[in-house]
Amino acid sequence: MITAYRNEYKHYCKTTFELPDGTPMMFLELPWRNNEIGKSCIPYGAYIIDRDHTGKHRWYKFRNEETDPRTFIEIHPAIKLSQLEGCLAPCFDIKGGDRTADPIGVDSIKACQKLVEWFGEDSWVLRIVEAR
């Protein structure tokens, strides 16, 4: 299980975690908007993540029954919030600061590749909690 710690800012969320080898990573996410489809980060909780070979982006996806009523939530490369529709973008850093309205996810494709190196075709659990 990967535990990720979310910091919520006005315009976005930064969710930090470590891979099993200690590599620090983060997710760039939309801000909390009451779990609104296509416009909000996902709620805090634990989710099963599966390898995705059929979705729009084909990296990883959340199991639909875990995110009801939302569906097709993916983990995929993105550098801007406008590229996310409720999905999560792995990256190695987020540029712009806590108050920016337009944060930039750094090395998102490389971060996705790193997830595939670790998890490959296996399912895994992602637990998102509030940062301390």
RAVENGI-V439662 format. One record per backbone hydrogen bond with DSSP energy under -0.5 kcal/mol. NH is the residue of the N-H (numbers start at 1). CO is the residue of the C=O. If there is no record, write none. Layout:
nh co
NH CO
NH CO
This chain:
nh co
2 125
3 1
4 2
4 127
5 16
6 4
6 129
7 14
9 7
9 12
13 29
14 7
15 13
15 27
16 5
16 14
17 25
19 23
22 19
25 17
26 91
27 15
28 89
29 13
29 27
31 11
36 33
39 36
40 36
41 31
45 128
47 126
49 47
49 124
50 61
52 59
53 51
60 75
61 50
62 73
63 48
66 63
67 63
67 64
70 67
74 72
75 60
76 74
76 88
83 80
84 81
88 74
89 28
90 88
91 26
92 106
93 106
95 104
100 97
104 95
105 79
106 93
111 107
112 108
113 109
114 110
115 111
116 112
117 113
118 114
119 115
120 115
120 116
122 119
124 49
126 47
127 2
127 125
128 45
128 126
129 4
129 127
131 6
